[in-house]
Amino acid sequence: MASNKFVVSELDFDTIKQNLKNFLQNQPEFSDYNFEGSGFAVLLDILAYNTHYLSFNANMLANEMYLDSADIRKNIVSLAKLLGYTPSSVRAPRAELDIIVNNVTDTILTMTKGTIFTTTIDGVGYQFVTNRDISTTSTDGVYRFNNVEIYEGSLVTFKYTVDSSDADQRFIIPSINADTSTLRVTVQNSLTDSNTNVYTLANGLREVGTDSKVYFLQETDTGKFQIYFGDGVFGKKLDDGNIVILDYIVTNKTEANGASSFSLSSAIGGNSDVTIITNSPAQGGSEAETKESIRFNAPLQYTAQDRAVTATDYETIVKNLYPNALSVSAWGGEEDETPTYGIVKISIKPNSGSLLTNQTKNEIVNTLKQYNIASVRPVIVDPDTTYVEVISTVRYDQNNTSKLASTLRSEILNTISNYNTNVLQRFDGVFRFSKLIGLIDDVDNSIVSNITTVKMRKSFTPLINTSTRYDIYFRNAFYNPHPGHNAIMGGILTSTGFKVDGDNNEMFLDDDGNGNVRRYYLNINGVKTYINETQGVINYTTGQITLDSLNVSSISNIRGTSSEVIELTVIPNSYDIIPVRNTIVEIDVPNISLVVENDTFVSGSTEAGVGYTTTSSYPR
């Protein structure tokens, strides 16, 4: 009887069908039956297809039950909800303006919520609006609104009347492009009672009581967001006849990022004669949180449990508070080169724009207060970029390709640029040298070799006409194989030019291989003349350069363009460059030194050892 058992371990269609045939052939009634030559074959196909479909659906269903394997967004959102996580909606680009209103006679001037500003990007017009009423008074006859935050999009108001008899009533924000960070929820008592109460978003249940005027937010299976209220135990319960008023901004998401020139479209207190100063261009516009981001962040927030104790907790919470963050790094102040206790430092690399505005930083810090433990104080610092300078000579066999050297060069640059965008430019993006040279070799089958070296570069902004100490942290060791290395030629440090107070010569910096930074100028014959051989110190082990009492009077152009910074370039000890804390490693793609040339040795036009140079190690 054991031979009559049906095998169920295989789920492939053909195997299922064969198992059905084997099972039937082991029955005495069908032992000599020709299954392929009869109508029975059609029935076997139907049974096999049905079994295959059921097993496939069961497998997909099982996948959708777990956050790690789910693929349908509504299922991922539902599983994240079990962990107390709400995905971020789309975000509107925000800009910060100072607005001066001219020829005003009012005592108090109010800029109402919804005041419209316009801008144009690539010939397309966009509308920005304010999201709150702002009032100001005259200061020396000038009416000025400082640090006004405006949002791209349209201000929308939507109302619901509470009806508990409607079992299907839900308070849905109708637009999928609504920015929930701009949402304002008010509840009016009734049609005949115009008194209203403002409800705030509940970020947990720690301080939510019976009468707390809070609302909760969740994403629905359509991608829209639903507001719901308390049940009388956690949060105040709404009464029939209450009117729920939703004010929010519907946005075009990323399209207006970078807008920097604005004009007033409406009026401020009846006045349209204004002067607008852009403090920071529009940034922060983003798509709704992706499935991959939800999958990654939901367990981390659940681990944090609405409090920030570890650096990872802060990173997770900040990503939720500021969805436009491409990358977040947090660390204790005691980990810095100059330890500061009692603070946690946070650095944010935005998806759009380079730096956060002061307004955005203050908003994040203020929101983080509810998560802080004891007296820990969060401080947001800007990312610090270490640029990688790439110098490469690529040889190819022109007999193995129809492409020109210029075409290969463009393809190599595009490959390096993609590596820079997809792997680097974030706090955990490590520059791997072997990965880079491998990518170059793989651009085309005709490429036979590449001789590539890299350098590190950082810049600092000096205080003009002020004697100041400067600390520049590369946080990667410098190449210094022995004391006095390359001292005659200037060590491993170079700089761009500048002038110092009291001297009209253009100055530069190098090192003596013994830990001293030297300042010099080039005389008429191009020979270095050292003015100060102890201008500072260079620590080859920690990657720190300190310049003492440097009084810069002016800064030279860099690569033909006026500059406000001085660049320092060094040779790293390791060609793998690692970001530390708020450091971001980025390849300086526009200034890559790349030569693509035909390999004459491979093509047979040059004899070995004649006119052809090889190297067994990468030059420093």
C-alpha positions, 0 to 999 in steps of 0.5 A: 500500500505504501506505493499508492501514496501520493507525493506532495513534496514537489510543486512544479507543474510537470512534476505534479502531473507526473506524480498524479500519473504515478499514483493512478498507475499504481492503482489496479484499475489503471495499471495498463492505462495509456494516460497520454493517449486518452482524454484522461490527460486533459483531466490530469492537466486540469488537476495539475494546474489547479494544484500548482495555482493553489500552491503558488497562491499559498506561497504568495499569501505566506510571503505577504504575512511577513514584513521582510517578504511582503511586496504589496504596499498595503500589506507592508503598511498594515504589518508596519502598523502592528509595530506602531509605525506610520509611513511618511506621506509626500512632502512639499518643498519648503523655502524660507523668505524675509519679506519687507512690506513697503508703504504701510500705515497699519499699526500691526500687519498680518500675513494670513495663512494661504498667502500665495507666492509664485516661482518659475523653474525651467519655464514651469510656474509653481505656487507656494503658500504660507501655512499659518497667520503671521503678524509683525509690527513696525521697526524703525518704520519698516514692516518685516516678516523674518524667516517665513516658511512657504510650501509648494502647492495649494492649501485645501480645506475638507470637512466631515460631519461626525455621524456614529450611525454610519458604520462605514464613516472614515475621515480620509484626506482625499488627495494622495499628494497631501503633505500630512506634515502640513495637516491641521485638524480642528473640530467645530462643535456643530453647525450652530456652535462655531467654537472650535478646538485644535487637535494635535497628532498623537505620537504615542500613548504616554501622555494621552488621557481621556480628554486629550484632544489628539488625533491618530494617522494611518495610511489606507490601502489606497495610499491615502491617509486616514485621520481617526480619533480617541475612544474616550479612554485614549483621547477625547471621543467625538460627538455626533454633529461635530464637524471635523475640519482638515486643512492641508497642502496638496503638492507637486512633490519634488518638482519645485525643489531648488526654486530660489526666486519668488514673487508675491501673487496676492497681497499682505494686509492689502499691500502688494509693494514688497521686497522679498529676500530668499534665505534658503531655496526650496528643498525637502520635496519628496515622494511618499516613503517607499516600501523598502524604507518602511521595511527598514525603518518600522522595526527600528522605530519599534525597537526605539519604543518612542524614546531616544537612548542610543544613536540608532534611536535618534537616526530612526526617529529623525528619518521619520520626522524628516522623510527627505533625509537621504542619510542620517548619522548620530553620535555622542558628543564625547566621541568628537575630537574635542569631547562635549558631554551631555549632547547627541550630535545628528547630521542629515544629508537631504535627498534634495538640496545640500544643507538643512536650513536653520528653520528646519534644524530648529523644528527637528530639535524641538520635536526631538525633545519629547523623545530625549532621555534625562538631560541629553540635548540634540544638536544638528550639525551639517555634513562634512564632505571629503572629496576623492580626487581620481587620477586614472590612465586607461588603456584599451585594445582598439582592435577589439572595439569600434568605439573611439577613445572619447566614447570610452572616456564618456562611458567610464565617467558615467560609470564612476558617476553612477558609483558615486551616486548609488554607493557614496554621498551618504554617511555609510558610503565607504569608498572601495578602491578595488571596486572602482578599478573593477568598474572601470575595467568592466566598462568595455571588453576592450579595456585591458588595464587602468592605472588609477590613484586617488587623493583626498581633499577637504576645504575650509572657509577662513575668516578674512583678516582675522588670525585664527586657528583652523582644525581640518579633520580627514579622519583617515590616515595619511601616507607617511612611510617614514619620517621626512618622507618627500620633504624636499618635494613638499610631502603629501600635502598641497593647497590652493592659493591665498594671501596673508595680511601684510604680504602680497605674495600668493601663499600655499601649504605643504608638509615636511614629512615630520608633522609640520605644515609649511607656508611658502610662495613661489619666487619668480623662478618657480622655486618655493620660498618658505615663510613659515615652516611651523604654520601648523601640524599634520597628524599622519595617523589620525588624519588631522591638520591644524593651522595656527594663527593663520591670518588670511587676507584674500583667497585665490580662484580655484579652477578658474572660479572665484572661491570662498574656501581654501582646499587642502589635498593629501595622499591617503595611507589607504585607498579605501576611504571611510566616512566617520560620524558626519563625514560624507565621501564623494568623488569629485566627478567633474574634475576627474583626471582621466586619460584613455589611450590605445594600448600599443603593446597589445595591438602589436605596434610596439615591441615589449620593453620598448616605448611601453611602461608598466608598473607593478604598484600604484604610485603615491 
